[in-house]
Amino acid sequence: FNNNVVRYIELLCQNSPTAVLPFILENEAVPLKDCLELCSKYKVTDASVHLLERTGDFASVLQLVLNDYRKAIEELQLSFCGQRGTDRAVLSKASKRLAALAESGNCFGGSRAGAAEDCSSAAGTGVSVWYEGFGEAQRCVDLLRNAYDLSSRNSNIMTEVQLEELWFGILGQTVRVQEQIASGRCEVSERRRSSLAAAFKDLSAQAMAGVLAYLSLPRSLKWMCSEFGASTLGIW
């Protein structure tokens, strides 16, 4: 039986990687070691994270999560800069939604700690979430939600150092991209740059919500002052 399951998971990894995690969640008795080796081999990250979490190997979990998030925000930045062939209509819709949410005054920073709420829904503006239909942006938001879920499930198991590595890592990566945008390194129109800045402002707000939910406030303030006290963003 186990051999058949392992073979089936390998086929999923090869042909339908997004189906691997749902299958594992429905079949918790899968051979852990064999499945983890396959997920690592075929780079099925979400399933690898789940399996590693079950083993308690949070060092490897954090490495995968932070690497995934770094790649995701890089892809989002490149999409806005026109370097990923993203549909212009998708970018235009996202830009309009970001502008509408910013104008409403209820977005960016309003996400509730631990929930990563869509600020448009919370504000009752009736405006669609800015990343709807925008794959690269949705990926970033999904990873932030996964980080909330990971922290919530394991807040009594993960060490303080591990939680800090996760949330300082996510926030730090996001803010550094914000600084790049503010410095004008991405050569795009002013309108597109404004939308990109607004997108990362929202991601930064969601990351900050995680910091406030799971980390010590004095240590968080000390870290932010140390890392970004001289930042030109003026958000600290």
Phi, psi and omega in degrees: 000312181300321180298321179293320179296314180298317179296320179296317179296322177298319178296321176297316179302322183283321191248335182211068186301331180291345181269353184293309182298313177305321179295316181295320180296329179276346183226073186294346183271014180296151178299111190298309185298312182297318181292321179295319178298319180293316181295323177291318181300317184263008176057045174269088194293316185297321177291322178299316179299315180300314182292320178295323177299320179295330179276348182084012180273074185287337176299315179289324177300312182296320179300315180293315182298313182292322177295318179298316182293320178301313179296322182294317181286332174295316179296322179296316179298315180294327178296315178294330181276004176076023183253011180232009177066022178296138180307128181299326180296323178294314178297321180296317178297316180298319180297317180295319179293319178298319179296318181293319180292320178295320181293329181292338179077007183249003184253174175063093178105355181268002182293134180285136180303132176086355183237338182051049182296150171287120186294332179295319180292317181297325183278345180070032183279341183080004180269138179297151176301142191295334185267003181301126180079003183249095190304315182295322179288318179301322179299317179298315181294319179298320180294323176295317178297320178298323179294321175300312182297317179301314181294320181295316181293329191238021183298335178265358181249315179292144179283165177300321179296319180293318178296322178293320179300319180295303189279324173294325178296314180295312181295317181299315179298319182293315182293325179295326175291321176303319179295322177297318179297316181295332181280352177081022181289336180268111186277089179223175178295159180298323179296315179295321178296321179296320179293318178298317179296320180294321179298314182285335174295321178292316178298320179297321179296321178291322177295320179297324177299322177293319177301313183291331183282326191241351183242161177293131182297313179301317180293324179294316180296319179298316180295316181296320178293322180291317185278321190229020180300329181260012183296141179282355181289331179068032182254359181256000000 
